[in-house]
Amino acid sequence: MSTLFEKIAAGEIPADIVYSDDEIVAFRDINPQAPTHVLIIPRRPIPTVLDLEAGDAELVGRMVLVAGQIARDVGVDAGGYRLVFNCKEDGGQEVYHIHLHLLGGRKMSWPPG
């Protein structure tokens, strides 16, 4: 059964796509927690960060690099931004397809959540 994010990556569900290539898709979150809230996902479904394997290191690194490019493109790079991976229920993960949150456009507080 496909996840919501797999369907977005396949173009089956509409989304505000801000980046797309053969391995990664990024789109605006429909429930933003900051003025800029983009989700960066791999096209290949990986349920949680605990399911990552050594061979996925380059993919995760590319996700972070794409996040930096998007931050520059949308103009949150100068003031700064936050990148977050949530893992499982207690970590706040709602869709079991890894995704990197890019949050910016406002001052972030600490501790989060």
C-alpha positions in Angstrom: 0.0 0.0 0.0 1.4 3.4 -1.0 1.9 6.1 1.5 0.6 9.6 1.0 4.1 10.8 0.2 4.6 8.0 -2.4 1.4 9.2 -4.1 2.6 12.8 -4.1 6.0 11.8 -5.5 4.2 9.8 -8.3 2.0 12.8 -9.1 -1.1 10.9 -8.1 -2.0 13.5 -5.4 -1.4 17.2 -6.1 1.1 19.2 -4.1 3.0 22.5 -4.2 6.2 21.0 -5.5 9.3 23.2 -5.0 11.9 20.7 -6.1 12.0 17.4 -8.0 14.6 15.1 -9.5 15.0 11.3 -10.0 15.6 10.6 -6.3 14.0 13.4 -4.3 10.8 15.5 -4.2 10.2 18.5 -2.1 6.8 20.2 -1.5 5.2 22.7 0.8 3.6 21.2 3.9 -0.3 21.5 3.9 -0.2 22.2 7.6 2.8 24.6 7.9 4.4 25.2 11.3 6.4 28.2 10.0 6.0 30.7 7.2 8.3 28.4 5.1 7.6 24.7 5.7 8.9 22.3 3.1 9.0 18.5 3.2 12.0 16.8 1.4 11.4 13.1 0.7 13.1 10.4 -1.2 11.1 8.9 -4.0 11.9 5.5 -2.7 9.8 4.7 0.4 11.8 4.3 3.6 9.5 4.1 6.6 11.7 5.6 9.3 15.2 6.8 9.9 15.7 3.5 11.7 15.2 1.8 8.4 18.1 3.6 6.7 21.0 1.4 5.7 24.7 2.3 5.1 24.0 2.6 1.3 21.4 5.3 2.0 24.0 7.8 3.3 24.4 9.5 0.0 20.6 9.8 -0.4 20.3 11.4 3.0 23.2 13.7 2.3 21.5 14.8 -0.9 18.3 15.5 1.0 20.2 17.9 3.2 22.0 19.5 0.2 18.6 20.0 -1.5 17.2 21.5 1.7 20.1 24.1 1.6 19.3 24.9 -2.1 15.6 25.3 -1.3 16.4 27.6 1.7 18.4 29.8 -0.7 15.7 29.7 -3.4 12.9 30.8 -1.0 15.1 33.3 0.9 15.4 31.9 4.4 19.1 31.2 4.2 20.2 34.6 5.4 18.2 34.5 8.6 18.5 30.8 9.2 16.3 27.8 9.3 15.7 24.5 11.0 16.0 21.0 9.5 14.2 18.1 11.3 13.7 14.4 10.9 11.0 12.9 13.1 11.1 9.2 14.0 8.1 7.2 15.0 5.2 8.2 17.1 7.0 9.7 20.1 9.2 11.6 17.7 6.2 13.1 16.0 6.3 11.1 12.8 2.9 10.9 11.2 3.7 9.6 7.7 5.9 6.5 7.7 8.0 7.6 4.7 11.1 9.5 5.9 10.9 13.2 5.3 13.1 16.2 6.2 11.3 19.3 7.4 12.7 22.6 6.3 11.3 25.3 8.6 12.1 29.0 8.3 10.8 32.5 8.0 10.5 33.0 11.8 12.7 32.7 14.9 12.8 29.1 16.1 12.6 28.4 19.9 14.4 25.8 21.9 13.7 23.3 23.2 11.3 22.3 20.3 8.0 20.6 20.8 
